[in-house]
């Protein structure tokens, strides 16, 4: 690990100013990705600005037809919170299966989506639940936030304050996890919103995406059979040592069917 300066932020404006004053500075929330990267000397920030104790980044509240969760809330907190479990059980369940207990004890919602790992779980929740990312200066729809591999719409000095999730009629997230890391080889969020059905996929490609062919099929007929023949472009999916694009396409279909089946079972 290369030398760096540690700074405890005392306010959101203080954090923003720190980023503006030092182009090589990085925000420190859970540090679940940043710190291992620094230890391997793949990143060398000059300064770490610790934002974990900022009150502006905390809180989990239900507001009308939305659930608002602060960016600094840890995965374990989201999983255990009664408000989250009552409002969007699928989101609490998703958070409870991220990584391992240590990751869930330290990793944060804001840190996960800002990093935008293509195999992370939260991006599927944001896209599937028609969420809005609230920063220190604007609101960004999830569809406009995730731009590709480890890339988001955030400006260099912009900080995520919270995420606003739309309350679904019902939703479920099914994931096939890589055994060693817990990351999704394919994770599918199926959500029935007032505005329609959404199927969001993570882990299978270079970034989170909506499976619109499956959405259209489920709008016509809600059943696991409805998605069996839906098109899924394997050319846009990942091939690596864990599995081929064709294998991941099959995982997406299986995970989507599992989510639909779980929702059917819960409705009975």
C-alpha positions in Angstrom: 0.0 0.0 0.0 1.3 3.4 -0.9 1.4 6.3 1.6 -1.8 8.4 1.9 -3.3 11.0 4.2 -6.4 10.2 6.2 -9.1 12.8 6.7 -12.3 12.5 8.8 -15.0 14.5 7.1 -17.2 16.7 9.4 -19.8 17.7 6.8 -20.9 17.0 3.3 -19.6 20.4 2.0 -16.3 19.6 3.8 -16.1 16.3 1.8 -16.9 17.9 -1.5 -14.3 20.6 -0.9 -11.7 17.9 -0.1 -12.4 16.2 -3.4 -12.1 19.6 -5.2 -8.8 20.5 -3.5 -7.2 17.1 -4.3 -7.8 15.4 -7.6 -6.2 12.2 -6.3 -8.4 12.0 -3.2 -11.0 9.2 -2.7 -14.0 8.9 -0.5 -13.9 6.1 2.1 -17.2 4.5 3.1 -17.0 0.8 3.8 -13.8 0.4 1.8 -14.6 -3.1 0.7 -13.3 -2.5 -2.8 -11.0 0.5 -2.3 -8.8 -0.9 0.5 -8.0 -4.3 -1.1 -7.2 -2.4 -4.3 -4.9 -0.2 -2.4 -3.3 -3.1 -0.7 -2.5 -4.7 -4.0 -1.0 -1.3 -5.1 -3.5 -1.1 -8.0 -4.7 2.3 -6.6 -2.8 5.0 -4.9 -5.1 7.8 -3.7 -3.2 10.7 -2.1 -6.0 11.1 0.6 -8.9 9.1 2.0 -11.8 11.2 3.1 -13.8 9.2 5.6 -17.6 10.0 5.2 -19.0 7.1 7.2 -20.2 9.2 10.2 -21.9 12.0 8.3 -25.5 12.2 9.5 -26.6 13.5 6.0 -25.8 10.1 4.6 -27.7 8.0 7.1 -31.4 7.1 7.6 -34.0 4.6 6.3 -37.5 6.1 5.9 -40.7 5.4 4.1 -41.9 8.5 2.2 -45.3 8.0 0.4 -44.7 5.4 -2.3 -41.0 5.4 -1.8 -38.3 4.1 0.5 -35.3 6.3 1.0 -32.1 4.8 2.3 -29.0 6.8 3.1 -25.8 6.1 1.2 -23.8 5.3 4.3 -26.2 2.6 5.5 -24.4 -0.7 5.7 -25.7 -3.8 4.0 -26.4 -5.5 7.3 -28.4 -2.6 8.5 -30.5 -2.6 5.3 -31.1 -6.3 5.7 -32.2 -6.1 9.3 -34.2 -2.8 9.3 -37.9 -3.3 10.1 -38.9 -0.4 7.8 -37.0 -1.9 4.8 -38.3 -5.4 5.6 -41.9 -4.2 5.7 -41.7 -1.9 2.7 -39.6 -3.9 0.2 -38.8 -7.4 1.6 -36.9 -8.2 -1.6 -34.4 -5.4 -1.0 -33.8 -6.5 2.6 -33.2 -10.1 1.4 -30.9 -8.9 -1.3 -28.8 -6.9 1.2 -28.7 -9.9 3.5 -27.0 -12.1 0.9 -24.3 -9.6 -0.2 -20.8 -11.1 0.2 -20.1 -12.5 3.7 -20.9 -11.2 7.2 -17.7 -9.1 7.3 -18.7 -7.4 4.0 -22.2 -6.8 5.2 -20.9 -5.3 8.4 -18.8 -2.7 6.6 -19.9 -2.3 3.0 -22.4 0.5 2.2 -25.2 1.1 -0.3 -23.6 4.2 -1.7 -20.1 2.7 -2.0 -21.5 -0.3 -3.9 -23.4 1.7 -6.5 -20.7 4.3 -6.9 -18.2 1.5 -7.6 -20.7 -0.2 -10.0 -19.0 -3.6 -10.1 -20.7 -5.5 -12.9 -21.4 -8.4 -10.5 -22.7 -6.3 -7.6 -26.3 -6.9 -6.3 -27.6 -3.4 -5.6 -27.6 -2.2 -9.2 -30.2 -4.8 -10.0 -32.3 -3.5 -7.2 -32.0 0.1 -8.3 -32.9 -0.7 -11.9 -35.6 -3.2 -11.1 -37.2 -0.9 -8.5 -37.1 2.2 -10.7 -34.8 4.0 -8.1 -33.4 7.5 -8.1 -29.9 8.3 -6.9 -29.9 11.5 -4.8 -26.5 13.3 -4.7 -25.3 16.5 -3.0 -26.6 18.4 -6.0 -29.1 16.5 -8.1 -31.3 13.4 -8.6 -30.3 10.8 -11.2 -32.6 8.0 -12.4 -31.1 4.6 -12.1 -31.4 4.1 -15.8 -29.1 7.1 -16.4 -26.8 6.4 -13.4 -25.1 3.1 -14.5 -23.1 3.8 -17.6 -21.0 0.6 -18.0 -18.2 -1.3 -16.4 -17.2 0.5 -13.1 -18.6 3.7 -14.6 -21.4 6.0 -13.4 -22.9 9.4 -14.1 -21.2 10.9 -11.0 -19.0 13.9 -11.4 -15.5 13.6 -9.8 -16.5 15.8 -6.8 -20.1 14.5 -6.6 -21.3 12.5 -3.5 -24.3 10.1 -3.2 -26.5 11.1 -0.3 -29.3 8.5 -0.6 -31.3 6.3 -2.9 -35.0 6.5 -3.4 -36.6 3.2 -4.2 -40.1 2.9 -5.7 -42.3 0.6 -3.6 -43.3 -2.4 -5.7 -46.5 -4.4 -5.5 -44.2 -7.3 -5.1 -40.6 -8.2 -6.0 -38.0 -10.9 -5.6 -34.3 -11.1 -6.2 -32.7 -14.5 -7.2 -29.0 -14.9 -7.4 -26.5 -17.6 -8.4 -23.5 -16.6 -6.5 -19.8 -17.3 -7.3 -18.9 -19.6 -4.4 -15.7 -17.9 -3.3 -16.6 -14.3 -3.5 -20.4 -14.2 -3.2 -20.6 -12.0 -6.2 -23.5 -12.7 -8.7 -22.7 -14.8 -11.7 -26.3 -13.9 -12.5 -28.7 -12.0 -10.3 -32.2 -11.2 -11.4 -34.6 -8.7 -9.8 -38.2 -9.2 -10.9 -40.5 -6.4 -9.8 -44.2 -5.6 -10.4 -44.6 -1.9 -10.1 -47.7 0.3 -10.6 -46.0 1.3 -13.9 -45.4 -2.2 -15.1 -43.1 -5.2 -14.7 -39.3 -4.8 -14.6 -36.6 -7.5 -14.9 -33.1 -6.3 -14.0 -30.1 -8.5 -14.5 -26.7 -8.2 -12.9 -23.5 -10.3 -13.0 -24.1 -11.8 -16.4 -22.8 -8.9 -18.5 -20.4 -6.0 -18.3 -23.1 -4.0 -16.4 -26.6 -4.1 -15.1 -29.3 -4.2 -17.7 -33.1 -4.7 -18.1 -34.3 -7.8 -19.9 -37.0 -6.1 -21.8 -38.0 -9.1 -23.8 -38.9 -10.9 -20.6 -40.7 -7.8 -19.3 -42.9 -7.7 -22.4 -43.6 -11.5 -22.2 -44.6 -11.3 -18.5 -46.9 -8.3 -19.2 -48.7 -10.5 -21.7 -48.7 -13.6 -19.5 -47.4 -13.9 -16.0 -45.7 -17.3 -15.7 -42.3 -19.0 -15.8 -43.2 -20.5 -19.2 -43.7 -17.0 -20.6 -39.9 -16.2 -20.5 -38.7 -19.6 -21.7 -38.2 -18.5 -25.3 -37.4 -14.8 -24.7 -34.4 -13.5 -26.6 -31.3 -12.9 -24.6 -28.2 -11.7 -26.6 -25.3 -14.0 -25.5 -22.9 -11.7 -27.5 -23.5 -9.0 -24.8 -22.8 -11.4 -21.9 -19.5 -12.3 -20.1 -17.3 -15.2 -20.8 -14.6 -15.9 -18.2 -13.0 -18.7 -16.2 -16.3 -19.1 -14.2 -18.5 -19.7 -17.2 -19.3 -18.9 -20.8 -21.8 -16.4 -22.1 -24.2 -19.3 -23.0 -23.9 -20.6 -19.4 -24.7 -17.2 -18.0 -27.7 -16.8 -20.3 -29.0 -20.0 -18.9 -28.4 -18.8 -15.4 -30.3 -15.6 -16.1 -33.3 -17.7 -17.3 -33.2 -20.0 -14.3 -32.8 -17.1 -11.8 -35.7 -15.2 -13.5 -37.9 -18.3 -13.3 -37.0 -18.8 -9.6 -37.9 -15.2 -8.8 -41.3 -15.6 -10.6 -41.9 -18.9 -8.9 -41.2 -17.4 -5.5 -43.5 -14.5 -6.2 -46.3 -16.9 -7.2 -45.7 -18.9 -4.1 -45.9 -15.8 -1.9 -49.2 -14.8 -3.5 -50.9 -18.1 -2.6 
